Amino acid sequence: MKKLIAGAMTTVAVGAMVPLLVAAPASADAQAKVCTPGSTKISWPSAAKRQILTHGVARNASAPGTVTVGLRMVARVWANVSGPAQPSAVIASLGKQTGTKLAPNKKATPGTLSATAKITPGKTIFYAGTTKASGKYEARTCNSKGTGYGTAKKGQAVSWTKLTKGAINCKTKVVNNPLASAAQAKFC
């Protein structure tokens, strides 16, 4: 016969007594861990990417052929991080945010560059460019108990992707290629 007895024991069979397990309420001081103490979480209230023409030169050709030319620098992009967070972590986070693989902090696009392309008669623009990613970030550090993050500290970051090279004739209509369009606009 089963019978409940008030307190910490219950009868489960005639003559057998077993302890009743009761969970104690969690103390008000115990909080769940949400982060690794000392780790930093980076968020991006604003981040963007755009293509930048960094090098270019125009060449006239009277016959088709393959030509190699030195490109003139028209813009330089520096990777730079300011603010409280580790620069490598900020660049990696910006790359993830913008879907790009970015140059490390303090690295600049090269000053000199050459390009080789097959050309047709007329004025051809040889160019190079990059995707520049930039944004403003907020860094929060996990507290010593791992129960939350501290106040946001703000910073900024800029970096760039691997250069893309190309050549385009001034008479060619450009579709869906911002670098070629920028090269034509500047040099044709």
N, C-alpha and C positions, 0 to 999 in steps of 0.2 A: 504494500500500500504506500502510495506517495503522499507525502505530507510536507507542507512548508513550515518551517519553524523560523520565527523572527530572529534576526541576528546573523551570525556568520556561518551557521551550519544548516544543512538541509538533509532530510532523510530521503534516500533514494531507494532503499530497500529496507525491509524490516531488520532493525538492528545495525545497519551500516550508516555511519556518519562520514560525510566528506566536507572539506572546507569549501565555502562559497567564495569565489574570487570576484572581487569588486575593484574596478579600476578607480584609482584615485584621480580627482580632478587635476588638470595641469596647472602648475603654478602660474601666476600672472606674469612672472619674470621670464618664463621659458618662451622663446620665439623661434620659429622655423628659420633655418639658414636659407638665405636666398642668393648669396654670393660668396666668393672666396675672399677672405680678409685681405685687403691691400690691392685687390684687382681693380682695374679701371674699365668703366663702361663709357663708350663714346657714342653720342648721337649727333645727328646732322639736321638742325632746324632749316638750313639752306645748303644745298649743294647742286652744282650744275657742271655740264661739260660742253665744250664747243671746239670746233676745229679752228686752228690758227695756221696761217701761211707763214713759214719761218724763213724760207729761202726761195729764190727764183732768179731766172735770167731769160732773156729773149734772144733767139738766134734766127736769122733769115737763112733759108736754104733754097737753092735753085734746082736741086735734084734730090731724089730720095736717098736715104742711107742711114747708117747707124752712127750716132755722134755721142761723144762724151764731153761734158762741159762742167766747169766749176760753177757752183751756185753762189750767188750773193746773199748774205744774210739780210733779211728785211725785218725780222722780229726774233727776240730771244725769250724763252720761257724758263724760269728758274723754279725748281721744286723748293718750297719753303714752308716750314711749319712754325707758327708762333702759338704761345699759350702753354698750359700746364702739363699736357700729356706727352708721353714718349713719342718723338717724331716718327719712328718706324711704325708704331701702332696706329698713329693718326693717318699716315699715308696708306697703310693697308686697309684701314676702315673706309677712307675716302674712295679707294679703288673699288671696294665691295659696294659702296653706296652708289657709285656711278657706273659700275659694270666695266671697269677698265683696269689694265695692268699698268701701274704708274712707276715713274722714276723715283729713286730714293731722295730723301731730303738733301738739299744743297747742290743737287746736280742740275746742270743747265743744258739746253739744247746746244748742239755743236755750232761753232762759229764758221767752220769751213766744211764744205760738202761738195760732192760731185754726183752727177747723174748721167746715165747712159740710156738712150732710147732710139728707136727707129723713127725717123721723121719723113715727112712728105714736103714737097716744095711749098714755100710760103714762110710765114713767121710762126715759129714754134716756141712755146714757153716751157722751159724745164722748171720744175718746182719741187719743193718738199714742205711738209707741214706735219703738225701733230694735233692730237686732241688734248686740250688743256682742261683739267678738272680742278675745280676750286669750291670752297665752301666755308661756312662758319660752323664750328663744332662746340659741343658741350661735353666736358669730361666729369664723371662722377666716380669717386673712389669708395670701394666697399669698406664699411666700418670694421673695427677690430673683432667684433663678434660675428660678422658675416650675416647680420640681420637686416641690412639696408645700405643704401648709398648716401653719401654726403651731399652737400650743396654743389650745384653745377658750377664749374669753372670754365670760362669761355676762351676760345682760340680760333685761329684761322689756318687754312692750308691751301696750297696750290701745288700741282704737279702736272706731269705730261706723260704721254704715251710714246712708244716707239715711233720714229719718224716714218712717214709714208712719202715715197718719191713718185714722180710721174712726169709726163710731157703731154702737151695738148697744143694742137694747131689753133691759131686765132680764128680760123673759119669754122671750126668744129663747134656744134651746138652741145653744150654741157648739160647732162641730165643727172640729177642725184649724186653730184660730186662737189661738195662745198669747197674743197681745196683747189680743184681745177677751175671752178668758177671764180674764186678769189684770185688765182694766178692770171686768168684772162682779164679780169677787171683791173688788175694792177699793171700788167705789162703789155696788153694788146692795144 
